[in-house]
C-alpha cells in the first residue's frame, strides 16, 4: 500500500486557527486540511446549525415545482411518488410520501422492480400511473436522463417533477420542474446533496410556501442521514448539518422501522458508519432480493406489530443477500484466476445466472481484491446489465462515456455506475473499456493508497485530543476519520491472530513506555512482522472500543511497515 501524506497545510493558517479557537497545533492542522481556516468556519463545523441550511428556492425549478404541487392539492388529484430501489431512492419515497400525506394528498408510492423494470423511471411505472388516474409523478433519485420516458408520459397527459442528484446528460427532460443541483445553469450553493437531500429541499420549500414552520419536517432527517451515509456523498456543507441532526434522531430510535432494525445491537451511539453497515444493507436487501417497496413500507409504517413483521422479512432477505454475495464473489474470483486476467487494467466478468441484486456488492469486493476499475455483468431479460465500481482517483463514469458506442444505457457517479448493453456487444465493450482505462489511468492509482493526515507520537493521544477528534464526526467522503502515522513502535509481547484462519490482528503496542491496544482487521498476515523486539511503523485511526458497557481507547490499524 502507498502511504501518502495529505497535502501539507500552510503554517500561517494553522497558527492563525490555533490562536483563534485555542486548540492543539495538531488539531488546527487537521481542521485546515478540511478547509476550516477561521473561527466562524470552526463554529459551523463543530456546531452544525439547521438555521444555516440554504434557501431551497435558490435551486433551479423550485418555484415551479412547489406551485405545481400545491395546485394539485387544490384539484384534490392523486400523485405518484416514484423512487429508485436503493437506500437513497426508498428513503426518498418514504420521506416524500409521508410528508405529502400529512398535507392530505392521496399518494401512490412506487418503486420499480429491479428485475422487471430496471433502474430509474420505467414505462411500466408511467402506465401504472395512467391506469390509476394520476397526472403527476414526482421522481426522486432518478430521472435526470429519462428524456424519452418523460416524453412518453407527457403524451399520456402525465407531468413530471424530477428530484435528482446524478450528473445530467446533454439534454434535460421536458418535465414541469427539474431539481438537480448538478445542472450547469443551477446556481444552488451546494451540489453534493443525495436524492433524499434534494427531496428534503422540496419539503423545505413547500413548508415555506404554506407558511409552516421548518421544525415540523426535521423529523424526517433520520431518513436523509441514512441516505447520505449509504449513497457515499461528501459529508460537508449541508450534508454535514443534515447528517448530524439525522444521526441524533436515529440514535433516539423514534422511527419504529429503525427501532426494529436496531433491536439486536447493543451499541448505544451509532455512527454514520454503523448506519451504513447496519441499516443500509437491510433496506437495500428488500430491493435486491424481493422488492424495494417493502423497504419503503417498513420506513413509513407506524404500527409496531406490522413493523416487526416487515423487519423480520427484511432480515431474511438480508441473510439471502449475504449468501448470494459470498457465492458469486467466490465464483468471480475463480473466473479471474482461470482466465489469467491479473495483468489487465480492468476487471470485467460475466455469468448469466448471477443474481442481479448483488452484482454491485460483488463489484466492490473484486475492486478491493484486485484494485482496478471493475464491472460485474449478469443477464437481465434480453440484455446484459452491469454494476461498475472504481478505484480512488479514477472516474469510471467518464470511462463508460468514452466506451458508450457499445452501451445501450448508463448512469451513475465517479466511483459507481450501472449500465446495460446487448449481449453481442459484450466482448467489444470489454476490449474498448480496457483500452480506455489503460490509456487514461495513472498507474499509481492501481496501488491502494492510505492517505494520512499527520505523524504523531503516542504521548499526543490524550483524553482531550480524543474528545476533540470525536467532534469531527459525522465522518464520510471529504471528512474522513483522521488518520495518523506513528514510527518506531514495538509490541509489549502480546500479539494475537484472531478470526477465521487468523485473518485479523490484535496487539498491545508501545512507544516511549506508553502502551495502547490495537486491532488490525485483515492484517493477520502481518503477525510475524511485528513479533519479537522489532520496531515498525503503523498507520491508524483512533477509536473507542465499546465492550460489555466498558469503553477503552483502541488504535484501528490500517497497515504496518
C-alpha positions as MATLAB code, in Angstrom:
seq = 'XXXXXXXXXXXXXXXXXXXXXXXXXXXXXXXXXXXXXXXXXXXXXXXXXXXXXXXXXXXXXXXXXXXXXXXXXXXXXXXXXXXXXXXXXXXXXXXXXXXXXXXXXXXXXXXXXXXXXXXXXXXXXXXXXXXXXXXXXXXXXXXXXXXXXXXXXXXXXXXXXXXXXXXXXXXXXXXXXXXXXXXXXXXXXXXXXXXXXXXXXXXXXXXXXXXXXXXXXXXXXXXXXXXXXXXXXXXXXXXXXXXXXXXXXXXXXXXXXXXXXXXXXXXXXXXXXXXXXXXXXXXXXXXXXXXXXXXXXXXXXXXXXXXXXXXXXXXXXXXXXXXXXXXXXXXXXXXXXXXXXXXXXXXXXXXXXXXXXXXXXXXXXXXXXXXXXXXXXXXXXXXXXXXXXXXXXXXXXXXXXXXXXXXXXXXXXXXXXXXXXXXXXXXXXXXXXXXXXXXXXXXXXXXXXXXXXXXXXXXXXXXXXXXXXXXXXXXXXXXXXXXXXXXXXXXXXXXXXXXXXXXXXXXXXXXXXXXXXXXXXXXXXXXXXXXXXXXXXXXXXXXXXXXXXXXXXXXXXXXXX';
ca = [
       0.000    0.000    0.000;
       1.061    3.587   -0.677;
       1.147    5.761    2.439;
       0.512    9.296    1.269;
       0.612   12.371    3.453;
      -2.428   14.530    2.720;
      -1.107   17.787    1.287;
       0.535   19.913    3.953;
      -1.436   22.845    5.293;
       0.092   26.325    5.378;
       1.833   27.012    8.700;
       0.400   30.560    8.849;
      -3.179   29.238    8.524;
      -2.569   26.589   11.203;
      -1.085   29.190   13.535;
      -3.966   31.638   12.952;
      -6.637   28.975   13.595;
      -4.822   27.619   16.653;
      -4.864   31.102   18.222;
      -8.496   31.754   17.140;
     -10.032   28.676   18.733;
      -7.438   27.612   21.320;
      -6.688   24.019   20.269;
      -3.549   21.903   19.857;
      -1.484   22.604   16.732;
      -2.206   19.036   15.534;
      -5.980   19.676   15.754;
      -5.630   23.040   13.959;
      -3.711   21.266   11.188;
      -6.463   18.644   10.782;
      -9.069   21.401   10.509;
      -7.138   23.499    7.964;
      -6.756   20.367    5.821;
     -10.556   20.158    5.833;
     -10.922   23.760    4.634;
     -11.622   25.210    8.100;
      -9.497   28.331    8.473;
     -11.363   30.764   10.748;
     -13.297   30.921   13.993;
     -16.579   31.087   12.003;
     -15.609   28.045    9.890;
     -14.782   26.107   13.068;
     -18.058   27.146   14.707;
     -20.026   25.898   11.670;
     -18.023   22.654   11.661;
     -18.264   21.824   15.368;
     -21.747   23.241   15.911;
     -23.843   22.330   12.840;
     -26.922   24.572   12.718;
     -30.167   23.857   10.862;
     -30.616   27.626   10.511;
     -27.590   27.553    8.171;
     -29.340   25.376    5.565;
     -29.566   27.181    2.206;
     -32.772   28.747    0.941;
     -34.375   25.948   -1.137;
     -35.622   28.495   -3.693;
     -32.017   29.062   -4.782;
     -32.355   25.722   -6.588;
     -33.414   25.997  -10.216;
     -37.004   24.812  -10.749;
     -38.084   25.047   -7.091;
     -40.736   27.756   -7.586;
     -42.280   25.798  -10.480;
     -42.198   22.515   -8.511;
     -43.881   23.912   -5.373;
     -46.517   25.899   -7.295;
     -47.452   22.853   -9.374;
     -47.700   20.509   -6.361;
     -49.896   22.950   -4.423;
     -52.096   23.418   -7.485;
     -52.650   19.636   -7.480;
     -53.640   19.871   -3.828;
     -56.403   22.314   -4.736;
     -57.542   19.956   -7.514;
     -57.542   17.053   -4.999;
     -55.625   14.929   -7.515;
     -53.601   11.848   -6.510;
     -49.809   11.923   -7.014;
     -47.376    9.102   -7.718;
     -44.119    9.320   -5.739;
     -41.541    7.324   -7.711;
     -38.059    6.390   -6.464;
     -35.187    4.070   -7.212;
     -34.885    0.727   -5.364;
     -31.705    1.500   -3.415;
     -31.387    3.185    0.020;
     -31.395    6.711   -1.408;
     -34.475    6.006   -3.528;
     -36.534    4.134   -0.929;
     -35.813    6.668    1.842;
     -36.708    9.463   -0.622;
     -40.068    7.867   -1.386;
     -40.755    7.304    2.332;
     -39.892   10.953    3.060;
     -41.996   12.472    0.249;
     -44.967   10.101    0.595;
     -45.264   10.593    4.369;
     -44.968   14.369    4.095;
     -47.475   14.767    1.252;
     -49.961   12.507    3.035;
     -49.657   14.825    6.050;
     -50.878   17.594    3.706;
     -53.900   15.408    2.803;
     -52.642   14.362   -0.645;
     -53.660   10.964   -1.946;
     -50.326    9.262   -2.648;
     -49.330    6.174   -4.602;
     -45.756    5.165   -3.668;
     -43.932    3.376   -6.465;
     -40.555    1.625   -6.562;
     -39.657   -0.096   -9.857;
     -38.953   -3.815   -9.803;
     -35.185   -4.226  -10.082;
     -35.523   -7.192  -12.437;
     -38.661   -6.470  -14.461;
     -38.155   -2.714  -14.868;
     -34.523   -1.956  -14.065;
     -33.017    1.292  -12.836;
     -34.816    4.626  -12.929;
     -38.126    5.788  -14.356;
     -39.911    2.946  -16.157;
     -42.618    2.719  -18.802;
     -44.452    0.254  -16.512;
     -44.491    2.856  -13.739;
     -45.885    5.514  -16.089;
     -48.553    3.094  -17.362;
     -49.466    2.251  -13.759;
     -49.894    5.965  -13.015;
     -52.159    6.358  -16.053;
     -54.263    3.338  -15.055;
     -54.778    4.926  -11.620;
     -55.879    8.321  -12.925;
     -52.637   10.030  -11.889;
     -51.367   13.012  -13.880;
     -48.325   13.975  -11.780;
     -45.290   11.836  -10.927;
     -42.649   13.133   -8.511;
     -39.476   11.178   -9.306;
     -36.741   11.009   -6.662;
     -33.112    9.888   -7.011;
     -33.642    9.261  -10.730;
     -34.995   10.857  -13.903;
     -32.324   13.341  -14.981;
     -31.603   11.265  -18.103;
     -35.127    9.909  -18.719;
     -35.725   12.036  -21.835;
     -37.839    9.515  -23.775;
     -39.821    8.303  -20.763;
     -40.787   11.817  -19.707;
     -41.917   12.472  -23.327;
     -43.935    9.248  -23.263;
     -45.623   10.359  -20.028;
     -46.355   13.802  -21.470;
     -48.118   12.179  -24.455;
     -50.309   10.343  -21.916;
     -51.119   13.612  -20.122;
     -48.813   12.940  -17.161;
     -46.480   15.640  -15.819;
     -43.170   15.016  -14.062;
     -41.286   16.775  -11.282;
     -37.763   15.356  -11.133;
     -35.649   15.475   -7.925;
     -32.267   14.017   -8.816;
     -28.608   14.449   -7.938;
     -26.924   12.451  -10.696;
     -24.977   14.086  -13.495;
     -27.214   15.341  -16.305;
     -26.568   14.433  -19.935;
     -26.523   16.935  -22.817;
     -30.319   17.126  -22.783;
     -32.626   17.774  -19.809;
     -36.053   16.042  -19.702;
     -39.051   18.239  -20.559;
     -40.577   17.993  -17.091;
     -42.683   20.582  -15.282;
     -39.683   21.119  -12.997;
     -36.241   19.556  -12.750;
     -34.499   19.862   -9.386;
     -30.875   18.792   -9.687;
     -28.104   20.985   -8.249;
     -25.648   19.419  -10.720;
     -27.341   21.178  -13.658;
     -24.864   23.632  -15.178;
     -27.308   26.554  -15.040;
     -28.362   25.845  -11.432;
     -26.795   28.319   -9.001;
     -27.616   26.372   -5.840;
     -24.630   26.795   -3.448;
     -24.194   23.077   -2.651;
     -24.290   20.461   -5.413;
     -23.421   17.314   -3.417;
     -26.868   16.518   -1.978;
     -28.106   12.936   -2.280;
     -31.519   12.222   -3.861;
     -33.223   12.211   -0.460;
     -31.480   15.521    0.279;
     -32.972   17.090   -2.873;
     -36.368   15.707   -1.779;
     -35.883   17.330    1.635;
     -35.167   20.697   -0.033;
     -38.535   20.355   -1.808;
     -40.186   19.738    1.587;
     -38.490   22.857    2.953;
     -39.769   24.915    0.032;
     -43.333   23.596    0.389;
     -43.277   24.430    4.110;
     -42.206   27.981    3.260;
     -44.911   28.370    0.598;
     -47.502   27.109    3.079;
     -46.215   29.414    5.840;
     -45.493   26.412    8.097;
     -42.503   26.131   10.476;
     -39.396   24.275    9.287;
     -39.091   22.350   12.566;
     -42.146   20.253   11.568;
     -40.089   18.498    8.872;
     -36.936   17.883   10.919;
     -38.471   14.546   12.000;
     -37.584   13.234    8.511;
     -33.849   13.860    8.943;
     -33.235   10.260   10.082;
     -34.185    9.195    6.541;
     -31.960   11.878    4.995;
     -28.956   10.875    7.168;
     -29.410    7.209    6.201;
     -29.378    8.152    2.507;
     -26.365   10.484    2.909;
     -24.319    7.704    4.525;
     -25.431    4.919    2.202;
     -25.056    6.919   -1.022;
     -21.467    7.908   -0.122;
     -21.872   11.637   -0.792;
     -19.435   14.146    0.779;
     -20.283   14.876    4.423;
     -19.542   18.581    4.140;
     -21.700   21.705    3.907;
     -25.425   20.975    4.059;
     -24.833   17.227    4.167;
     -22.892   17.623    7.421;
     -25.764   19.565    9.017;
     -28.407   17.101    7.791;
     -26.345   14.037    8.777;
     -25.514   15.462   12.228;
     -29.170   16.008   13.199;
     -30.421   12.917   11.364;
     -27.981   10.758   13.302;
     -29.271   12.171   16.592;
     -32.789   11.091   15.547;
     -31.627    7.606   14.549;
     -29.984    7.214   17.965;
     -33.255    8.192   19.653;
     -34.872    5.213   17.791;
     -38.052    7.230   17.268;
     -38.878    5.726   13.870;
     -40.383    2.268   14.507;
     -38.511    0.848   11.491;
     -35.101    1.848   12.858;
     -36.053    0.677   16.343;
     -36.907   -2.769   14.925;
     -33.795   -2.988   12.701;
     -31.501   -1.955   15.561;
     -33.158   -4.144   18.206;
     -30.272   -6.643   18.196;
     -27.456   -4.108   18.532;
     -26.021   -3.304   21.958;
     -24.400   -0.097   20.737;
     -25.825    2.980   22.402;
     -24.436    5.570   19.991;
     -24.462    4.714   16.301;
     -22.090    6.500   13.933;
     -22.735    7.153   10.235;
     -20.509    4.108    9.545;
     -22.805    1.978   11.730;
     -25.824    3.300    9.803;
     -24.114    2.381    6.510;
     -23.341   -1.178    7.673;
     -26.359   -1.941    9.886;
     -29.331   -0.081    8.397;
     -28.272    0.445    4.757;
     -27.772   -3.226    3.768;
     -31.131   -4.228    5.264;
     -33.023   -1.509    3.391;
     -31.129   -2.456    0.229;
     -31.799   -6.167    0.720;
     -35.523   -5.703    0.049;
     -34.863   -4.312   -3.446;
     -32.065   -6.765   -4.135;
     -33.850   -9.964   -3.108;
     -37.601   -9.195   -3.286;
     -38.960   -5.670   -3.944;
     -37.843   -2.191   -2.860;
     -41.410   -1.202   -1.985;
     -41.128   -3.422    1.126;
     -38.362   -1.145    2.426;
     -40.483    1.962    1.817;
     -43.459    0.336    3.556;
     -41.245   -0.514    6.544;
     -39.887    3.048    6.770;
     -43.398    4.559    6.629;
     -45.169    2.078    8.927;
     -46.128    3.172   12.450;
     -47.971    0.036   13.640;
     -45.407   -1.793   15.801;
     -46.673   -5.309   15.025;
     -46.561   -4.667   11.268;
     -43.107   -3.079   11.619;
     -41.766   -6.156   13.444;
     -43.158   -8.492   10.777;
     -41.708   -6.414    7.914;
     -38.344   -6.097    9.700;
     -38.204   -9.894   10.158;
     -38.915  -10.420    6.442;
     -36.195   -7.948    5.507;
     -33.753   -9.686    7.886;
     -34.347  -12.922    5.959;
     -33.766  -11.146    2.617;
     -30.545   -9.724    4.034;
     -29.369  -13.225    5.021;
     -30.146  -14.454    1.471;
     -28.286  -11.446    0.065;
     -25.200  -12.349    2.125;
     -25.263  -15.951    0.843;
     -25.614  -14.838   -2.802;
     -22.880  -12.233   -2.362;
     -20.471  -14.815   -0.885;
     -21.022  -17.494   -3.544;
     -20.892  -15.093   -6.528;
     -17.727  -13.412   -5.222;
     -16.023  -16.823   -4.898;
     -17.134  -17.757   -8.425;
     -15.951  -14.429   -9.875;
     -12.523  -14.689   -8.197;
     -12.064  -18.205   -9.620;
     -13.119  -16.939  -13.082;
     -10.488  -14.186  -12.981;
      -7.772  -16.646  -11.936;
      -8.789  -19.236  -14.565;
      -8.805  -16.588  -17.298;
      -5.395  -15.348  -16.065;
      -6.555  -11.741  -16.192;
      -4.277  -10.462  -13.420;
      -2.283   -8.259  -15.819;
      -5.280   -6.264  -17.032;
      -6.036   -2.670  -16.063;
      -9.719   -3.542  -15.576;
     -11.804   -6.397  -14.181;
     -14.808   -7.316  -16.350;
     -16.619  -10.575  -15.522;
     -19.928  -12.073  -16.648;
     -22.112  -15.060  -15.822;
     -25.738  -15.153  -16.944;
     -27.014  -16.800  -13.717;
     -25.569  -14.278  -11.250;
     -28.153  -12.543   -9.079;
     -28.646   -9.018  -10.383;
     -29.375   -7.760   -6.881;
     -25.850   -8.340   -5.584;
     -23.562   -7.631   -8.555;
     -22.821   -4.147   -7.174;
     -21.595   -5.626   -3.880;
     -19.541   -8.226   -5.770;
     -18.007   -5.461   -7.921;
     -16.929   -3.698   -4.718;
     -15.361   -6.905   -3.360;
     -13.438   -7.520   -6.606;
     -12.222   -3.905   -6.578;
     -10.912   -4.451   -3.030;
      -9.111   -7.631   -4.172;
      -7.527   -6.508   -7.470;
      -7.778   -2.734   -7.036;
      -8.744   -1.706  -10.552;
     -11.928   -0.376  -12.245;
     -14.393   -3.264  -12.155;
     -17.593   -4.314  -13.924;
     -19.720   -7.320  -12.989;
     -22.287   -8.365  -15.620;
     -25.302  -10.638  -15.483;
     -28.229  -11.441  -17.787;
     -31.243   -9.157  -17.403;
     -34.061  -10.156  -19.735;
     -32.667   -9.994  -23.283;
     -29.847   -7.636  -22.267;
     -26.781   -7.728  -20.060;
     -26.729   -5.470  -17.009;
     -23.653   -4.458  -15.040;
     -22.551   -2.640  -11.930;
     -19.338   -0.637  -12.132;
     -17.013    0.316   -9.278;
     -13.811    2.320   -9.432;
     -10.589    2.950   -7.540;
      -9.853    6.194   -5.716;
      -8.987    8.998   -8.116;
     -10.370    7.391  -11.315;
     -13.678    8.487  -12.884;
     -15.410    5.317  -14.087;
     -18.390    7.370  -15.354;
     -16.082    9.181  -17.805;
     -14.550    5.853  -18.871;
     -18.028    4.466  -19.613;
     -18.864    7.620  -21.577;
     -15.757    7.017  -23.714;
     -16.905    3.399  -24.285;
     -20.554    4.321  -24.900;
     -20.634    3.209  -28.567;
     -21.250   -0.326  -27.238;
     -23.534    0.648  -24.330;
     -27.292    0.962  -24.551;
     -27.843    2.899  -21.310;
     -25.703    4.002  -18.360;
     -25.758    6.366  -15.407;
     -24.163    6.990  -12.060;
     -21.242    8.723  -10.346;
     -17.453    8.982  -10.478;
     -16.944    5.806   -8.429;
     -20.122    3.772   -9.036;
     -22.319    3.340  -12.097;
     -24.731    0.956  -13.797;
     -25.185    0.054  -17.461;
     -26.972   -2.214  -19.910;
     -25.856   -3.472  -23.312;
     -26.690   -6.053  -25.990;
     -25.045   -9.435  -25.349;
     -23.471   -9.381  -28.833;
     -21.555   -6.224  -27.837;
     -20.096   -7.629  -24.605;
     -16.630   -8.628  -25.921;
     -16.310   -5.414  -27.972;
     -17.240   -3.344  -24.934;
     -14.833   -5.291  -22.700;
     -11.961   -4.591  -25.151;
     -12.889   -0.921  -25.535;
     -13.262   -0.357  -21.766;
      -9.822   -1.916  -21.163;
      -8.289    0.348  -23.850;
      -9.925    3.482  -22.404;
      -8.794    2.748  -18.838;
      -5.289    1.657  -19.898;
      -4.736    4.861  -21.879;
      -6.169    7.236  -19.248;
      -5.410    5.895  -15.764;
      -2.335    6.895  -13.783;
      -0.687    3.508  -12.903;
      -0.167    4.754   -9.316;
      -3.952    4.658   -8.860;
      -3.811    0.858   -9.229;
      -1.862    0.583   -5.959;
      -4.167    1.010   -2.922;
      -3.490    4.279   -1.140;
      -3.776    5.145    2.519;
      -3.878    8.906    2.861;
      -2.872   10.042    6.343;
      -3.259   13.435    7.996;
      -0.113   13.677   10.106;
       2.580   11.892   12.083;
       2.028   11.769   15.840;
       3.534   10.184   18.958;
       1.538    8.009   21.362;
       2.052   10.713   24.009;
      -0.036   13.091   21.824;
      -3.105   10.835   22.191;
      -4.514   12.477   25.323;
      -8.143   12.368   26.584;
      -8.626   15.989   25.387;
      -7.221   15.118   21.926;
      -9.653   12.174   21.640;
     -12.581   14.289   22.893;
     -11.989   16.891   20.147;
     -11.465   14.219   17.456;
     -14.874   12.725   18.292;
     -16.435   16.090   17.459;
     -15.107   15.827   13.882;
     -17.905   13.292   13.269;
     -20.014   12.509   11.315;
     -17.278   11.115    9.059;
     -17.503   10.357    5.373;
     -16.172   11.496    1.989;
     -14.340   14.872    2.245;
     -14.309   14.485    6.050;
     -12.803   11.079    6.623;
     -11.869    9.928   10.112;
      -8.432   11.487   10.868;
      -5.649    9.024   10.071;
      -2.197    9.103   11.647;
       1.237    7.544   11.353;
       3.440    6.627   14.342;
       7.005    5.439   13.786;
       9.380    3.203   15.739;
       6.608    1.355   17.531;
       7.063   -2.126   19.049;
       4.882   -4.616   20.917;
       4.784   -5.494   24.617;
       4.972   -9.141   23.552;
       1.199   -9.549   23.210;
       0.451  -10.309   19.546;
      -2.504  -12.464   18.544;
      -4.189  -13.538   15.287;
      -7.997  -13.531   15.516;
     -10.966  -14.719   13.489;
     -11.357  -17.409   10.893;
      -7.915  -18.619    9.769;
      -6.311  -15.808   11.805;
      -7.128  -13.059    9.331;
      -7.277  -10.268   11.949;
      -4.561   -8.988   14.261;
      -4.612   -7.809   17.869;
      -1.590   -6.439   19.722;
      -0.506   -4.213   22.567;
       1.748   -1.567   21.030;
       4.263    0.552   22.882;
       6.192    3.722   22.114;
       8.324    5.522   24.728;
       6.731    3.464   27.549;
       3.145    4.319   26.533;
       1.046    1.203   25.751;
      -2.076    1.206   23.565;
      -4.143   -1.775   22.379;
      -4.515   -2.057   18.604;
      -6.728   -4.083   16.260;
      -5.943   -4.651   12.581;
      -8.819   -6.069   10.537;
      -7.480   -8.177    7.671;
      -3.893   -7.706    8.882;
      -3.385  -11.208   10.339;
      -0.615  -11.879    7.798;
       1.467   -9.093    9.425;
       1.750  -11.052   12.716;
       5.293  -12.320   12.042;
       6.386   -8.834   11.004;
       5.767   -7.386   14.467;
       6.666  -10.322   16.711;
       9.810  -10.126   18.833;
      11.652   -6.909   19.645;
      11.450   -5.375   16.157;
      10.313   -1.799   15.709;
       7.920   -0.841   12.907;
       5.692    1.964   11.637;
       1.890    1.936   11.825;
      -0.871    3.903   10.117;
      -4.122    4.025   12.078;
      -7.289    5.783   13.186;
      -8.175    6.302   16.837;
     -11.397    4.916   18.212;
     -13.169    3.982   21.397;
     -13.935    0.287   21.723;
     -17.234   -0.491   23.442;
     -17.418   -3.977   25.010;
     -19.980   -5.084   27.619;
     -20.626   -1.467   28.547;
     -16.923   -0.665   29.043;
     -15.243    1.889   26.765;
     -11.499    1.800   26.089;
      -9.051    3.503   23.717;
      -8.036    1.465   20.685;
      -5.992    2.037   17.545;
      -7.575    0.710   14.366;
      -4.554   -0.292   12.273;
      -4.751    0.223    8.506;
      -1.266   -1.003    7.596;
       2.127   -1.889    9.125;
       5.591   -1.408    7.660;
];
